[in-house]
């Protein structure tokens, strides 16, 4: 199973998502630059959700 990872830079208020260009996530963002996205992480009964505009960089 493939997983997508992310990093969080609190000073810049920036989440970086690591994925492959051919994956649906990257294709969706390329189709709608600046569109809003969310990233969620679940750990038992706790979770984290980050939301905001997206851009793809290679």
CHARMM-style PDB file with segment names, atoms N, HN, CA, C and O in Angstrom:
ATOM      1  N   UNK     1       0.850  -1.176   0.000  1.00  0.00      PROA
ATOM      2  CA  UNK     1       0.000   0.000   0.000  1.00  0.00      PROA
ATOM      3  C   UNK     1       0.895   1.238   0.000  1.00  0.00      PROA
ATOM      4  O   UNK     1       1.866   1.309   0.753  1.00  0.00      PROA
ATOM      5  N   UNK     2       0.565   2.198  -0.838  1.00  0.00      PROA
ATOM      6  HN  UNK     2      -0.224   2.139  -1.449  1.00  0.00      PROA
ATOM      7  CA  UNK     2       1.288   3.466  -0.878  1.00  0.00      PROA
ATOM      8  C   UNK     2       0.687   4.432   0.117  1.00  0.00      PROA
ATOM      9  O   UNK     2      -0.528   4.468   0.316  1.00  0.00      PROA
ATOM     10  N   UNK     3       1.540   5.206   0.732  1.00  0.00      PROA
ATOM     11  HN  UNK     3       2.526   5.177   0.570  1.00  0.00      PROA
ATOM     12  CA  UNK     3       1.078   6.223   1.668  1.00  0.00      PROA
ATOM     13  C   UNK     3       1.630   7.567   1.224  1.00  0.00      PROA
ATOM     14  O   UNK     3       2.675   7.643   0.577  1.00  0.00      PROA
ATOM     15  N   UNK     4       0.923   8.614   1.577  1.00  0.00      PROA
ATOM     16  HN  UNK     4       0.075   8.552   2.102  1.00  0.00      PROA
ATOM     17  CA  UNK     4       1.356   9.965   1.293  1.00  0.00      PROA
ATOM     18  C   UNK     4       1.813  10.585   2.605  1.00  0.00      PROA
ATOM     19  O   UNK     4       1.105  10.503   3.609  1.00  0.00      PROA
ATOM     20  N   UNK     5       2.978  11.200   2.606  1.00  0.00      PROA
ATOM     21  HN  UNK     5       3.552  11.267   1.790  1.00  0.00      PROA
ATOM     22  CA  UNK     5       3.486  11.845   3.807  1.00  0.00      PROA
ATOM     23  C   UNK     5       3.411  13.354   3.693  1.00  0.00      PROA
ATOM     24  O   UNK     5       3.239  13.905   2.606  1.00  0.00      PROA
ATOM     25  N   UNK     6       3.546  14.024   4.854  1.00  0.00      PROA
ATOM     26  HN  UNK     6       3.686  13.576   5.737  1.00  0.00      PROA
ATOM     27  CA  UNK     6       3.585  15.483   4.831  1.00  0.00      PROA
ATOM     28  C   UNK     6       4.485  15.980   5.948  1.00  0.00      PROA
ATOM     29  O   UNK     6       4.727  15.281   6.931  1.00  0.00      PROA
ATOM     30  N   UNK     7       4.973  17.192   5.779  1.00  0.00      PROA
ATOM     31  HN  UNK     7       4.776  17.760   4.980  1.00  0.00      PROA
ATOM     32  CA  UNK     7       5.707  17.884   6.828  1.00  0.00      PROA
ATOM     33  C   UNK     7       4.957  19.173   7.138  1.00  0.00      PROA
ATOM     34  O   UNK     7       4.193  19.673   6.313  1.00  0.00      PROA
ATOM     35  N   UNK     8       5.182  19.704   8.334  1.00  0.00      PROA
ATOM     36  HN  UNK     8       5.803  19.298   9.005  1.00  0.00      PROA
ATOM     37  CA  UNK     8       4.522  20.941   8.752  1.00  0.00      PROA
ATOM     38  C   UNK     8       5.585  21.916   9.226  1.00  0.00      PROA
ATOM     39  O   UNK     8       6.401  21.590  10.087  1.00  0.00      PROA
ATOM     40  N   UNK     9       5.570  23.122   8.656  1.00  0.00      PROA
ATOM     41  HN  UNK     9       4.906  23.387   7.956  1.00  0.00      PROA
ATOM     42  CA  UNK     9       6.477  24.194   9.054  1.00  0.00      PROA
ATOM     43  C   UNK     9       5.631  25.256   9.751  1.00  0.00      PROA
ATOM     44  O   UNK     9       5.030  26.091   9.074  1.00  0.00      PROA
ATOM     45  N   UNK    10       5.566  25.249  11.092  1.00  0.00      PROA
ATOM     46  HN  UNK    10       6.054  24.571  11.641  1.00  0.00      PROA
ATOM     47  CA  UNK    10       4.683  26.186  11.789  1.00  0.00      PROA
ATOM     48  C   UNK    10       5.067  27.649  11.588  1.00  0.00      PROA
ATOM     49  O   UNK    10       4.185  28.507  11.544  1.00  0.00      PROA
ATOM     50  N   UNK    11       6.348  27.956  11.467  1.00  0.00      PROA
ATOM     51  HN  UNK    11       7.064  27.259  11.502  1.00  0.00      PROA
ATOM     52  CA  UNK    11       6.762  29.347  11.279  1.00  0.00      PROA
ATOM     53  C   UNK    11       6.235  29.902   9.958  1.00  0.00      PROA
ATOM     54  O   UNK    11       5.801  31.052   9.889  1.00  0.00      PROA
ATOM     55  N   UNK    12       6.274  29.087   8.921  1.00  0.00      PROA
ATOM     56  HN  UNK    12       6.627  28.152   8.977  1.00  0.00      PROA
ATOM     57  CA  UNK    12       5.789  29.500   7.599  1.00  0.00      PROA
ATOM     58  C   UNK    12       4.308  29.185   7.403  1.00  0.00      PROA
ATOM     59  O   UNK    12       3.704  29.599   6.414  1.00  0.00      PROA
ATOM     60  N   UNK    13       3.722  28.438   8.367  1.00  0.00      PROA
ATOM     61  HN  UNK    13       4.213  28.102   9.170  1.00  0.00      PROA
ATOM     62  CA  UNK    13       2.331  27.976   8.248  1.00  0.00      PROA
ATOM     63  C   UNK    13       2.152  27.246   6.917  1.00  0.00      PROA
ATOM     64  O   UNK    13       1.230  27.530   6.151  1.00  0.00      PROA
ATOM     65  N   UNK    14       3.062  26.295   6.662  1.00  0.00      PROA
ATOM     66  HN  UNK    14       3.811  26.065   7.284  1.00  0.00      PROA
ATOM     67  CA  UNK    14       3.126  25.601   5.374  1.00  0.00      PROA
ATOM     68  C   UNK    14       3.223  24.099   5.577  1.00  0.00      PROA
ATOM     69  O   UNK    14       4.098  23.617   6.297  1.00  0.00      PROA
ATOM     70  N   UNK    15       2.319  23.361   4.939  1.00  0.00      PROA
ATOM     71  HN  UNK    15       1.608  23.752   4.354  1.00  0.00      PROA
ATOM     72  CA  UNK    15       2.392  21.898   4.917  1.00  0.00      PROA
ATOM     73  C   UNK    15       2.907  21.489   3.543  1.00  0.00      PROA
ATOM     74  O   UNK    15       2.445  21.993   2.520  1.00  0.00      PROA
ATOM     75  N   UNK    16       3.863  20.574   3.533  1.00  0.00      PROA
ATOM     76  HN  UNK    16       4.238  20.164   4.365  1.00  0.00      PROA
ATOM     77  CA  UNK    16       4.388  20.041   2.279  1.00  0.00      PROA
ATOM     78  C   UNK    16       3.980  18.577   2.190  1.00  0.00      PROA
ATOM     79  O   UNK    16       4.277  17.786   3.085  1.00  0.00      PROA
ATOM     80  N   UNK    17       3.303  18.223   1.114  1.00  0.00      PROA
ATOM     81  HN  UNK    17       3.062  18.865   0.387  1.00  0.00      PROA
ATOM     82  CA  UNK    17       2.837  16.853   0.906  1.00  0.00      PROA
ATOM     83  C   UNK    17       3.745  16.191  -0.115  1.00  0.00      PROA
ATOM     84  O   UNK    17       3.967  16.724  -1.202  1.00  0.00      PROA
ATOM     85  N   UNK    18       4.269  15.024   0.242  1.00  0.00      PROA
ATOM     86  HN  UNK    18       4.089  14.591   1.126  1.00  0.00      PROA
ATOM     87  CA  UNK    18       5.128  14.280  -0.676  1.00  0.00      PROA
ATOM     88  C   UNK    18       4.295  13.215  -1.361  1.00  0.00      PROA
ATOM     89  O   UNK    18       3.695  12.361  -0.708  1.00  0.00      PROA
ATOM     90  N   UNK    19       4.266  13.273  -2.674  1.00  0.00      PROA
ATOM     91  HN  UNK    19       4.753  13.966  -3.205  1.00  0.00      PROA
ATOM     92  CA  UNK    19       3.545  12.279  -3.459  1.00  0.00      PROA
ATOM     93  C   UNK    19       4.218  12.167  -4.814  1.00  0.00      PROA
ATOM     94  O   UNK    19       5.242  12.807  -5.052  1.00  0.00      PROA
ATOM     95  N   UNK    20       3.665  11.376  -5.686  1.00  0.00      PROA
ATOM     96  HN  UNK    20       2.834  10.856  -5.492  1.00  0.00      PROA
ATOM     97  CA  UNK    20       4.197  11.157  -7.027  1.00  0.00      PROA
ATOM     98  C   UNK    20       3.310  11.914  -8.018  1.00  0.00      PROA
ATOM     99  O   UNK    20       2.092  11.962  -7.848  1.00  0.00      PROA
ATOM    100  N   UNK    21       3.914  12.501  -9.043  1.00  0.00      PROA
ATOM    101  HN  UNK    21       4.903  12.462  -9.180  1.00  0.00      PROA
ATOM    102  CA  UNK    21       3.172  13.343 -10.001  1.00  0.00      PROA
ATOM    103  C   UNK    21       1.977  12.633 -10.627  1.00  0.00      PROA
ATOM    104  O   UNK    21       0.986  13.279 -10.968  1.00  0.00      PROA
ATOM    105  N   UNK    22       2.055  11.323 -10.783  1.00  0.00      PROA
ATOM    106  HN  UNK    22       2.860  10.798 -10.507  1.00  0.00      PROA
ATOM    107  CA  UNK    22       0.970  10.583 -11.438  1.00  0.00      PROA
ATOM    108  C   UNK    22      -0.196  10.277 -10.492  1.00  0.00      PROA
ATOM    109  O   UNK    22      -1.244   9.821 -10.950  1.00  0.00      PROA
ATOM    110  N   UNK    23      -0.041  10.515  -9.187  1.00  0.00      PROA
ATOM    111  HN  UNK    23       0.810  10.885  -8.815  1.00  0.00      PROA
ATOM    112  CA  UNK    23      -1.106  10.201  -8.236  1.00  0.00      PROA
ATOM    113  C   UNK    23      -2.262  11.183  -8.370  1.00  0.00      PROA
ATOM    114  O   UNK    23      -2.082  12.326  -8.789  1.00  0.00      PROA
ATOM    115  N   UNK    24      -3.424  10.725  -8.017  1.00  0.00      PROA
ATOM    116  HN  UNK    24      -3.571   9.796  -7.677  1.00  0.00      PROA
ATOM    117  CA  UNK    24      -4.660  11.516  -8.136  1.00  0.00      PROA
ATOM    118  C   UNK    24      -4.537  12.847  -7.393  1.00  0.00      PROA
ATOM    119  O   UNK    24      -5.018  13.867  -7.886  1.00  0.00      PROA
ATOM    120  N   UNK    25      -3.904  12.859  -6.218  1.00  0.00      PROA
ATOM    121  HN  UNK    25      -3.513  12.031  -5.817  1.00  0.00      PROA
ATOM    122  CA  UNK    25      -3.773  14.096  -5.434  1.00  0.00      PROA
ATOM    123  C   UNK    25      -3.070  15.185  -6.236  1.00  0.00      PROA
ATOM    124  O   UNK    25      -3.547  16.318  -6.307  1.00  0.00      PROA
ATOM    125  N   UNK    26      -1.945  14.840  -6.836  1.00  0.00      PROA
ATOM    126  HN  UNK    26      -1.558  13.920  -6.778  1.00  0.00      PROA
ATOM    127  CA  UNK    26      -1.182  15.816  -7.620  1.00  0.00      PROA
ATOM    128  C   UNK    26      -1.957  16.225  -8.873  1.00  0.00      PROA
ATOM    129  O   UNK    26      -1.967  17.401  -9.237  1.00  0.00      PROA
ATOM    130  N   UNK    27      -2.590  15.285  -9.519  1.00  0.00      PROA
ATOM    131  HN  UNK    27      -2.582  14.329  -9.223  1.00  0.00      PROA
ATOM    132  CA  UNK    27      -3.365  15.614 -10.731  1.00  0.00      PROA
ATOM    133  C   UNK    27      -4.527  16.547 -10.411  1.00  0.00      PROA
ATOM    134  O   UNK    27      -4.823  17.457 -11.186  1.00  0.00      PROA
ATOM    135  N   UNK    28      -5.187  16.329  -9.277  1.00  0.00      PROA
ATOM    136  HN  UNK    28      -4.946  15.590  -8.648  1.00  0.00      PROA
ATOM    137  CA  UNK    28      -6.307  17.200  -8.888  1.00  0.00      PROA
ATOM    138  C   UNK    28      -5.828  18.627  -8.642  1.00  0.00      PROA
ATOM    139  O   UNK    28      -6.486  19.577  -9.068  1.00  0.00      PROA
ATOM    140  N   UNK    29      -4.700  18.792  -7.966  1.00  0.00      PROA
ATOM    141  HN  UNK    29      -4.166  18.020  -7.620  1.00  0.00      PROA
ATOM    142  CA  UNK    29      -4.190  20.137  -7.689  1.00  0.00      PROA
ATOM    143  C   UNK    29      -3.752  20.812  -8.981  1.00  0.00      PROA
ATOM    144  O   UNK    29      -4.004  22.002  -9.170  1.00  0.00      PROA
ATOM    145  N   UNK    30      -3.105  20.078  -9.867  1.00  0.00      PROA
ATOM    146  HN  UNK    30      -2.900  19.111  -9.714  1.00  0.00      PROA
ATOM    147  CA  UNK    30      -2.712  20.661 -11.164  1.00  0.00      PROA
ATOM    148  C   UNK    30      -3.932  21.110 -11.969  1.00  0.00      PROA
ATOM    149  O   UNK    30      -3.858  22.095 -12.703  1.00  0.00      PROA
ATOM    150  N   UNK    31      -5.037  20.405 -11.839  1.00  0.00      PROA
ATOM    151  HN  UNK    31      -5.097  19.604 -11.243  1.00  0.00      PROA
ATOM    152  CA  UNK    31      -6.257  20.748 -12.577  1.00  0.00      PROA
ATOM    153  C   UNK    31      -6.927  22.001 -12.013  1.00  0.00      PROA
ATOM    154  O   UNK    31      -7.636  22.703 -12.734  1.00  0.00      PROA
ATOM    155  N   UNK    32      -6.701  22.287 -10.710  1.00  0.00      PROA
ATOM    156  HN  UNK    32      -6.125  21.717 -10.125  1.00  0.00      PROA
ATOM    157  CA  UNK    32      -7.313  23.449 -10.058  1.00  0.00      PROA
ATOM    158  C   UNK    32      -6.288  24.165  -9.201  1.00  0.00      PROA
ATOM    159  O   UNK    32      -6.364  24.097  -7.974  1.00  0.00      PROA
ATOM    160  N   UNK    33      -5.333  24.847  -9.809  1.00  0.00      PROA
ATOM    161  HN  UNK    33      -5.271  24.902 -10.805  1.00  0.00      PROA
ATOM    162  CA  UNK    33      -4.302  25.540  -9.021  1.00  0.00      PROA
ATOM    163  C   UNK    33      -4.935  26.519  -8.030  1.00  0.00      PROA
ATOM    164  O   UNK    33      -5.870  27.245  -8.369  1.00  0.00      PROA
ATOM    165  N   UNK    34      -4.416  26.528  -6.810  1.00  0.00      PROA
ATOM    166  HN  UNK    34      -3.656  25.939  -6.534  1.00  0.00      PROA
ATOM    167  CA  UNK    34      -4.946  27.424  -5.793  1.00  0.00      PROA
ATOM    168  C   UNK    34      -6.207  26.915  -5.126  1.00  0.00      PROA
ATOM    169  O   UNK    34      -6.718  27.542  -4.198  1.00  0.00      PROA
ATOM    170  N   UNK    35      -6.720  25.764  -5.598  1.00  0.00      PROA
ATOM    171  HN  UNK    35      -6.304  25.254  -6.351  1.00  0.00      PROA
ATOM    172  CA  UNK    35      -7.912  25.187  -4.978  1.00  0.00      PROA
ATOM    173  C   UNK    35      -7.622  24.771  -3.549  1.00  0.00      PROA
ATOM    174  O   UNK    35      -6.464  24.552  -3.192  1.00  0.00      PROA
ATOM    175  N   UNK    36      -8.648  24.659  -2.729  1.00  0.00      PROA
ATOM    176  HN  UNK    36      -9.588  24.837  -3.018  1.00  0.00      PROA
ATOM    177  CA  UNK    36      -8.465  24.296  -1.327  1.00  0.00      PROA
ATOM    178  C   UNK    36      -8.369  22.787  -1.167  1.00  0.00      PROA
ATOM    179  O   UNK    36      -9.064  22.025  -1.839  1.00  0.00      PROA
ATOM    180  N   UNK    37      -7.495  22.378  -0.267  1.00  0.00      PROA
ATOM    181  HN  UNK    37      -6.930  22.997   0.278  1.00  0.00      PROA
ATOM    182  CA  UNK    37      -7.282  20.961   0.025  1.00  0.00      PROA
ATOM    183  C   UNK    37      -7.201  20.772   1.538  1.00  0.00      PROA
ATOM    184  O   UNK    37      -7.121  21.737   2.297  1.00  0.00      PROA
ATOM    185  N   UNK    38      -7.224  19.520   1.955  1.00  0.00      PROA
ATOM    186  HN  UNK    38      -7.289  18.736   1.338  1.00  0.00      PROA
ATOM    187  CA  UNK    38      -7.013  19.200   3.361  1.00  0.00      PROA
ATOM    188  C   UNK    38      -6.100  17.990   3.479  1.00  0.00      PROA
ATOM    189  O   UNK    38      -6.071  17.123   2.606  1.00  0.00      PROA
ATOM    190  N   UNK    39      -5.363  17.950   4.566  1.00  0.00      PROA
ATOM    191  HN  UNK    39      -5.386  18.654   5.276  1.00  0.00      PROA
ATOM    192  CA  UNK    39      -4.488  16.834   4.907  1.00  0.00      PROA
ATOM    193  C   UNK    39      -4.896  16.394   6.303  1.00  0.00      PROA
ATOM    194  O   UNK    39      -4.976  17.216   7.216  1.00  0.00      PROA
ATOM    195  N   UNK    40      -5.156  15.106   6.475  1.00  0.00      PROA
ATOM    196  HN  UNK    40      -5.092  14.439   5.733  1.00  0.00      PROA
ATOM    197  CA  UNK    40      -5.581  14.588   7.775  1.00  0.00      PROA
ATOM    198  C   UNK    40      -4.629  13.496   8.243  1.00  0.00      PROA
ATOM    199  O   UNK    40      -4.120  12.712   7.442  1.00  0.00      PROA
ATOM    200  N   UNK    41      -4.396  13.458   9.552  1.00  0.00      PROA
ATOM    201  HN  UNK    41      -4.810  14.095  10.203  1.00  0.00      PROA
ATOM    202  CA  UNK    41      -3.580  12.422  10.184  1.00  0.00      PROA
ATOM    203  C   UNK    41      -4.358  11.903  11.379  1.00  0.00      PROA
ATOM    204  O   UNK    41      -4.803  12.690  12.214  1.00  0.00      PROA
ATOM    205  N   UNK    42      -4.529  10.594  11.474  1.00  0.00      PROA
ATOM    206  HN  UNK    42      -4.167   9.954  10.796  1.00  0.00      PROA
ATOM    207  CA  UNK    42      -5.282   9.981  12.568  1.00  0.00      PROA
ATOM    208  C   UNK    42      -4.331   9.158  13.425  1.00  0.00      PROA
ATOM    209  O   UNK    42      -3.491   8.422  12.906  1.00  0.00      PROA
ATOM    210  N   UNK    43      -4.469   9.288  14.744  1.00  0.00      PROA
ATOM    211  HN  UNK    43      -5.151   9.886  15.165  1.00  0.00      PROA
ATOM    212  CA  UNK    43      -3.680   8.515  15.696  1.00  0.00      PROA
ATOM    213  C   UNK    43      -4.622   8.078  16.812  1.00  0.00      PROA
ATOM    214  O   UNK    43      -4.801   8.788  17.802  1.00  0.00      PROA
ATOM    215  N   UNK    44      -5.217   6.909  16.643  1.00  0.00      PROA
ATOM    216  HN  UNK    44      -5.072   6.332  15.839  1.00  0.00      PROA
ATOM    217  CA  UNK    44      -6.202   6.441  17.628  1.00  0.00      PROA
ATOM    218  C   UNK    44      -7.387   7.385  17.679  1.00  0.00      PROA
ATOM    219  O   UNK    44      -8.045   7.623  16.666  1.00  0.00      PROA
ATOM    220  N   UNK    45      -7.663   7.930  18.878  1.00  0.00      PROA
ATOM    221  HN  UNK    45      -7.128   7.736  19.701  1.00  0.00      PROA
ATOM    222  CA  UNK    45      -8.790   8.848  19.038  1.00  0.00      PROA
ATOM    223  C   UNK    45      -8.435  10.306  18.801  1.00  0.00      PROA
ATOM    224  O   UNK    45      -9.265  11.189  19.015  1.00  0.00      PROA
ATOM    225  N   UNK    46      -7.190  10.572  18.353  1.00  0.00      PROA
ATOM    226  HN  UNK    46      -6.516   9.855  18.179  1.00  0.00      PROA
ATOM    227  CA  UNK    46      -6.767  11.948  18.073  1.00  0.00      PROA
ATOM    228  C   UNK    46      -6.575  12.119  16.572  1.00  0.00      PROA
ATOM    229  O   UNK    46      -6.238  11.166  15.869  1.00  0.00      PROA
ATOM    230  N   UNK    47      -6.788  13.327  16.090  1.00  0.00      PROA
ATOM    231  HN  UNK    47      -7.062  14.101  16.661  1.00  0.00      PROA
ATOM    232  CA  UNK    47      -6.544  13.592  14.678  1.00  0.00      PROA
ATOM    233  C   UNK    47      -6.116  15.027  14.474  1.00  0.00      PROA
ATOM    234  O   UNK    47      -6.326  15.891  15.325  1.00  0.00      PROA
ATOM    235  N   UNK    48      -5.513  15.256  13.330  1.00  0.00      PROA
ATOM    236  HN  UNK    48      -5.342  14.554  12.639  1.00  0.00      PROA
ATOM    237  CA  UNK    48      -5.034  16.571  12.919  1.00  0.00      PROA
ATOM    238  C   UNK    48      -5.527  16.807  11.503  1.00  0.00      PROA
ATOM    239  O   UNK    48      -5.419  15.921  10.655  1.00  0.00      PROA
ATOM    240  N   UNK    49      -6.067  17.988  11.237  1.00  0.00      PROA
ATOM    241  HN  UNK    49      -6.155  18.707  11.926  1.00  0.00      PROA
ATOM    242  CA  UNK    49      -6.482  18.352   9.884  1.00  0.00      PROA
ATOM    243  C   UNK    49      -5.899  19.719   9.558  1.00  0.00      PROA
ATOM    244  O   UNK    49      -6.075  20.670  10.320  1.00  0.00      PROA
ATOM    245  N   UNK    50      -5.211  19.817   8.438  1.00  0.00      PROA
ATOM    246  HN  UNK    50      -5.069  19.044   7.820  1.00  0.00      PROA
ATOM    247  CA  UNK    50      -4.687  21.081   7.918  1.00  0.00      PROA
ATOM    248  C   UNK    50      -5.438  21.384   6.639  1.00  0.00      PROA
ATOM    249  O   UNK    50      -5.608  20.495   5.803  1.00  0.00      PROA
ATOM    250  N   UNK    51      -5.893  22.616   6.463  1.00  0.00      PROA
ATOM    251  HN  UNK    51      -5.755  23.337   7.142  1.00  0.00      PROA
ATOM    252  CA  UNK    51      -6.639  23.017   5.270  1.00  0.00      PROA
ATOM    253  C   UNK    51      -6.062  24.291   4.698  1.00  0.00      PROA
ATOM    254  O   UNK    51      -5.558  25.139   5.435  1.00  0.00      PROA
ATOM    255  N   UNK    52      -6.136  24.432   3.368  1.00  0.00      PROA
ATOM    256  HN  UNK    52      -6.546  23.743   2.769  1.00  0.00      PROA
ATOM    257  CA  UNK    52      -5.691  25.663   2.742  1.00  0.00      PROA
ATOM    258  C   UNK    52      -5.518  25.509   1.244  1.00  0.00      PROA
ATOM    259  O   UNK    52      -5.806  24.449   0.688  1.00  0.00      PROA
ATOM    260  N   UNK    53      -5.044  26.568   0.584  1.00  0.00      PROA
ATOM    261  HN  UNK    53      -4.810  27.429   1.036  1.00  0.00      PROA
ATOM    262  CA  UNK    53      -4.837  26.524  -0.872  1.00  0.00      PROA
ATOM    263  C   UNK    53      -3.648  25.621  -1.206  1.00  0.00      PROA
ATOM    264  O   UNK    53      -2.745  25.438  -0.389  1.00  0.00      PROA
ATOM    265  N   UNK    54      -3.659  25.062  -2.412  1.00  0.00      PROA
ATOM    266  HN  UNK    54      -4.392  25.210  -3.076  1.00  0.00      PROA
ATOM    267  CA  UNK    54      -2.616  24.109  -2.814  1.00  0.00      PROA
ATOM    268  C   UNK    54      -1.910  24.545  -4.092  1.00  0.00      PROA
ATOM    269  O   UNK    54      -2.478  25.243  -4.932  1.00  0.00      PROA
ATOM    270  N   UNK    55      -0.661  24.116  -4.215  1.00  0.00      PROA
ATOM    271  HN  UNK    55      -0.199  23.549  -3.532  1.00  0.00      PROA
ATOM    272  CA  UNK    55       0.132  24.311  -5.431  1.00  0.00      PROA
ATOM    273  C   UNK    55       1.041  23.095  -5.566  1.00  0.00      PROA
ATOM    274  O   UNK    55       1.393  22.464  -4.570  1.00  0.00      PROA
ATOM    275  N   UNK    56       1.414  22.772  -6.784  1.00  0.00      PROA
ATOM    276  HN  UNK    56       1.128  23.285  -7.593  1.00  0.00      PROA
ATOM    277  CA  UNK    56       2.336  21.655  -7.038  1.00  0.00      PROA
ATOM    278  C   UNK    56       3.678  22.218  -7.467  1.00  0.00      PROA
ATOM    279  O   UNK    56       3.749  23.114  -8.308  1.00  0.00      PROA
ATOM    280  N   UNK    57       4.743  21.684  -6.882  1.00  0.00      PROA
ATOM    281  HN  UNK    57       4.686  20.956  -6.199  1.00  0.00      PROA
ATOM    282  CA  UNK    57       6.094  22.031  -7.341  1.00  0.00      PROA
ATOM    283  C   UNK    57       6.840  20.722  -7.578  1.00  0.00      PROA
ATOM    284  O   UNK    57       6.664  19.744  -6.851  1.00  0.00      PROA
ATOM    285  N   UNK    58       7.665  20.732  -8.598  1.00  0.00      PROA
ATOM    286  HN  UNK    58       7.808  21.527  -9.188  1.00  0.00      PROA
ATOM    287  CA  UNK    58       8.413  19.523  -8.950  1.00  0.00      PROA
ATOM    288  C   UNK    58       9.831  19.604  -8.407  1.00  0.00      PROA
ATOM    289  OT1 UNK    58      10.620  18.679  -8.600  1.00  0.00      PROA
TER     290      UNK     58
END
